[in-house]
Amino acid sequence: MKKRYPYLIGACLAAAVLILPGCTPKQSTFTEEKAVQMEKSAKGYNPNTEVSYAYFGSLPYLVGSADAITIASIVKDHGIVTLKEGDGYADYRIYTLKSERSFKPGLGNGEEFQVKVDNFAERKELTEKGLYFLSNRYDKDQYSFPAPDQTILPIENGEIQLTESTKVFFPDYGEKIPVDKAIEEIQKIIQ
């Protein structure tokens, strides 16, 4: 009987060597996953929220749908704010902007206003200056972006930076369009 124990102990050690490498501390726990989610939310993007936005297939449709169109600069970034919506709450990034030039009634030149950006709109932290197509249908005190991928157009060095989502508005241009040319196109539609 004494000879069986060394084999039994050897078999247990072999099993432990083969099985335990799969049980490493790299496997996440609920607490670690929650911490990662919280870290991502704190950066301004919630990857766990599924949202669908309107798609604007042409510049006339976008201009007609916007309550205000303006070139504006950031005055203040208020960060992520939780706002009550209906029976629940939602996170938004709130900015105070200053209108430099408006193209539809609603905002005056030089007027400061607040805008909220959905917290689940990835990469939608505003640049220092931009051309914005705004909506205030749901909140008369604050503007928002009906489709952040298409209604936030960053301006750098006098040119609007176009993305795959916004090239549809200015099909004759590549990655950029001069601000003056974009304004001409918008004003043709408004008149």
C-alpha positions in Angstrom: 0.0 0.0 0.0 2.9 2.4 0.6 3.7 2.3 -3.1 0.3 3.7 -4.2 0.6 7.0 -2.3 3.7 8.3 -4.3 1.8 7.5 -7.6 -1.4 9.2 -6.3 0.6 12.2 -5.1 2.5 12.4 -8.4 -0.8 12.2 -10.4 -2.3 15.0 -8.3 0.8 17.2 -8.8 0.8 16.5 -12.6 -2.9 17.4 -12.8 -2.3 20.6 -10.8 0.5 21.6 -13.2 -1.7 21.0 -16.2 -4.9 22.5 -14.9 -3.8 25.5 -12.8 -2.1 27.5 -15.6 -5.6 28.2 -17.1 -6.7 29.6 -13.7 -4.7 32.8 -13.7 -5.5 36.1 -12.1 -5.9 37.6 -15.6 -9.5 36.4 -15.6 -11.5 39.5 -14.7 -14.0 39.6 -11.9 -17.3 41.6 -11.9 -15.6 44.3 -9.8 -12.7 44.7 -12.3 -15.1 44.9 -15.2 -17.2 47.5 -13.5 -14.1 49.6 -12.7 -13.1 49.4 -16.4 -16.6 50.5 -17.4 -16.5 53.4 -14.9 -13.1 54.5 -16.2 -14.4 54.6 -19.8 -17.5 56.5 -18.7 -15.4 59.0 -16.9 -13.5 59.7 -20.2 -16.8 60.7 -21.8 -17.8 57.6 -23.8 -20.1 54.9 -22.7 -19.5 51.8 -24.9 -22.4 49.9 -23.4 -25.2 52.1 -24.7 -26.7 51.5 -28.1 -28.1 54.5 -29.8 -29.4 55.2 -33.3 -29.4 58.7 -34.7 -31.0 60.3 -37.7 -29.1 60.1 -41.0 -29.0 63.2 -43.1 -28.4 62.2 -46.7 -28.0 65.8 -48.1 -27.1 69.3 -47.0 -30.6 70.7 -47.8 -32.1 68.0 -45.5 -29.6 68.8 -42.7 -30.1 72.6 -43.1 -33.9 72.2 -43.1 -33.8 70.0 -40.0 -31.6 72.2 -37.9 -33.1 74.7 -35.4 -29.9 76.8 -35.5 -26.7 76.7 -37.6 -23.7 78.5 -36.2 -19.9 78.8 -36.3 -19.0 78.8 -32.6 -16.0 78.5 -30.2 -15.8 76.8 -26.8 -16.1 79.2 -23.9 -16.2 76.5 -21.2 -16.2 72.7 -21.0 -18.4 71.7 -18.0 -17.5 68.0 -18.2 -19.8 65.1 -17.8 -23.1 66.0 -16.2 -26.0 63.6 -15.2 -29.4 65.1 -16.2 -32.9 63.8 -15.4 -34.7 62.6 -18.5 -38.2 61.3 -18.1 -38.1 58.6 -15.4 -34.4 58.1 -15.6 -31.1 59.9 -15.9 -28.6 60.3 -18.7 -25.0 61.5 -18.9 -24.0 64.4 -21.2 -20.9 66.4 -21.8 -22.0 70.1 -21.4 -20.3 73.0 -23.2 -20.8 76.7 -23.2 -20.2 78.0 -26.7 -20.1 81.5 -28.2 -21.6 82.0 -31.6 -19.4 83.9 -34.0 -21.7 83.7 -37.0 -25.2 82.3 -37.2 -27.1 81.3 -40.4 -30.6 80.7 -39.1 -32.7 82.7 -36.6 -32.4 81.5 -33.0 -28.8 82.5 -32.1 -27.4 85.9 -32.4 -23.8 86.7 -33.3 -21.7 86.9 -30.1 -24.4 85.0 -28.1 -23.3 82.4 -25.5 -25.3 79.3 -25.3 -25.1 75.8 -23.8 -25.0 72.6 -25.8 -25.1 69.0 -24.6 -23.3 66.1 -26.3 -24.5 62.6 -25.7 -22.0 60.7 -23.4 -22.3 57.7 -25.7 -21.2 59.6 -28.8 -17.6 58.4 -29.1 -15.1 61.0 -30.2 -17.5 63.8 -29.8 -15.6 66.1 -27.6 -15.8 69.4 -29.4 -12.8 71.0 -31.0 -12.0 74.7 -30.1 -14.1 75.9 -33.1 -16.7 74.3 -35.3 -19.7 74.6 -37.6 -22.6 73.2 -35.7 -26.1 72.2 -36.8 -28.2 72.3 -33.6 -31.6 71.2 -32.3 -33.5 72.5 -29.3 -36.8 70.7 -29.9 -36.6 68.7 -26.7 -35.0 71.3 -24.4 -35.6 74.9 -25.1 -32.9 76.0 -22.7 -30.1 73.9 -24.2 -29.1 72.9 -27.7 -28.1 69.4 -28.7 -26.8 67.6 -31.8 -29.5 65.5 -33.6 -26.8 63.3 -35.2 -23.3 64.0 -33.6 -21.4 62.3 -36.4 -23.0 64.6 -39.0 -23.8 67.8 -37.1 -20.5 68.6 -35.5 -18.0 69.8 -38.2 -14.6 70.8 -36.7 -12.8 73.9 -38.1 -9.0 74.0 -38.3 -7.0 76.7 -40.1 -10.0 78.1 -41.9 -11.2 74.7 -43.2 -13.9 72.4 -42.2 -12.6 68.9 -41.5 -14.8 66.4 -43.3 -15.4 62.8 -42.2 -17.0 59.9 -44.0 -20.3 60.9 -42.5 -20.1 64.5 -43.6 -18.6 64.2 -47.0 -22.1 63.6 -48.3 -22.9 67.3 -47.7 -20.0 68.6 -49.8 -19.3 65.8 -52.4 -17.1 68.0 -54.6 -14.5 68.2 -51.8 -12.2 65.6 -50.3 -11.2 65.7 -46.6 -11.6 69.5 -46.2 -13.7 72.4 -47.4 -12.9 76.1 -46.9 -15.3 77.6 -44.4 -16.3 80.3 -46.9 -17.3 77.7 -49.5 -19.4 75.8 -47.0 -21.1 79.0 -45.9 -22.0 79.8 -49.5 -23.6 76.3 -49.9 -25.6 76.7 -46.7 -26.8 80.3 -47.6 -27.9 79.1 -51.0 -30.2 76.6 -49.3 -31.5 79.1 -46.7 -32.4 81.8 -49.2 
